[in-house]
Amino acid sequence: MTNEEIKAFEVMLDAWDTKKSQIRDVIYAMTDPSVQLDIKNEPTMHAMWTKLCSTYELLGDMAVSNVLYKLQHARWTNGKLCDHIYNM
């Protein structure tokens, strides 16, 4: 690889890591601390999401209703969309 290709790859890798961190932040903002402990050691976002889904599937109807209520009543009216997502 040439130096330019290496630099381009490093830029893309940094963008990838940033996106992974943003996804992790959104998932942590939407979950309870006890659930966060269960999913924090998953190696990939896919594995984290799969574990999160299986956790909520086992919690029962009240937990699912609570999450659905939070999502249903979250409205983005003004400000930055990222801030809204973190507050959901």
Buried (B, 14 or more C-beta within 10 A) or exposed (E): EEEEEEEEEEEEEEEEEEEEEEEBEBBBEBBEEEBBEBBEEBEEEEEBBEBBEEBBEEEEEEBEEEBEEEEEEEEEEEEEEEEBBBEB
